[in-house]
Amino acid sequence: MALQPVRLVLLLLAGPREGDNDFLEFSSIEDAVAYGRDLNGTSRFQLEGIEDAAGRTLVCYDDLRDRCRSWPHEAQRSFG
């Protein structure tokens, strides 16, 4: 399931379409989460979830926010 095309669902918080959803397509859940990390905390978008091509929720709001706040273990460095 992690390697199927998905849509990152964003709630627009500013601009003429404020309150509408926007969708960005990615090749996998991991790619969508990586992009969501870049958007997390911005005042223009709220991360709503990740859907499959049929619109079924694969990653819900709370889980997506948790994933986008923490970096994958590969990105962490240890010093010492």
C-alpha positions as CSV (number, residue, x, y, z in Angstrom):
1,M,0.0,0.0,0.0
2,A,2.9,2.4,0.7
3,L,3.9,2.4,-3.0
4,Q,0.6,3.3,-4.6
5,P,-0.2,6.8,-5.9
6,V,-1.8,8.9,-3.2
7,R,-3.2,12.4,-2.7
8,L,-2.1,14.8,0.1
9,V,-5.2,16.7,1.2
10,L,-4.6,20.3,2.3
11,L,-7.1,22.7,3.8
12,L,-6.4,26.2,2.4
13,L,-6.2,28.7,5.2
14,A,-5.6,31.9,3.2
15,G,-6.4,33.4,-0.1
16,P,-9.6,33.5,-2.3
17,R,-10.2,29.7,-1.8
18,E,-9.9,29.8,2.0
19,G,-11.7,26.9,3.5
20,D,-11.5,24.7,0.4
21,N,-9.5,21.6,0.0
22,D,-6.6,21.3,-2.4
23,F,-4.9,18.0,-3.5
24,L,-1.3,17.2,-4.4
25,E,-0.5,13.8,-6.0
26,F,2.5,11.7,-5.0
27,S,3.8,8.3,-5.9
28,S,3.8,7.0,-2.3
29,I,2.7,7.8,1.2
30,E,6.3,8.4,2.2
31,D,6.7,11.1,-0.5
32,A,3.5,12.8,0.6
33,V,4.6,12.8,4.2
34,A,8.0,14.2,3.2
35,Y,6.4,17.0,1.4
36,G,3.9,17.5,4.3
37,R,6.9,18.0,6.6
38,D,7.9,21.1,4.5
39,L,4.4,22.5,4.8
40,N,3.8,21.6,8.5
41,G,3.4,24.7,10.6
42,T,2.8,27.1,7.7
43,S,-0.1,29.6,8.0
44,R,-1.4,28.9,4.4
45,F,-2.3,25.2,4.7
46,Q,-3.5,22.6,7.2
47,L,-2.6,19.0,6.5
48,E,-5.9,17.1,6.4
49,G,-4.9,13.6,5.4
50,I,-3.7,11.3,2.6
51,E,-6.2,9.5,0.3
52,D,-5.9,6.9,-2.4
53,A,-7.0,7.6,-5.9
54,A,-10.6,6.6,-5.0
55,G,-10.7,9.2,-2.2
56,R,-10.5,6.6,0.6
57,T,-8.5,7.9,3.6
58,L,-5.1,6.1,4.1
59,V,-3.6,8.4,6.7
60,C,-6.0,10.5,8.9
61,Y,-5.4,14.0,10.1
62,D,-4.0,13.1,13.6
63,D,-1.6,10.4,12.2
64,L,-0.4,12.7,9.4
65,R,0.3,15.6,11.8
66,D,2.3,13.2,14.0
67,R,4.3,11.8,11.1
68,C,5.0,15.3,9.8
69,R,6.3,16.5,13.2
70,S,8.8,13.8,13.6
71,W,11.7,13.1,11.2
72,P,12.5,9.6,10.1
73,H,15.2,7.8,11.9
74,E,17.5,7.8,8.9
75,A,17.6,11.6,9.0
76,Q,18.7,11.8,12.7
77,R,22.4,12.1,13.4
78,S,24.2,11.1,16.5
79,F,27.2,12.9,17.8
80,G,29.8,11.7,20.2
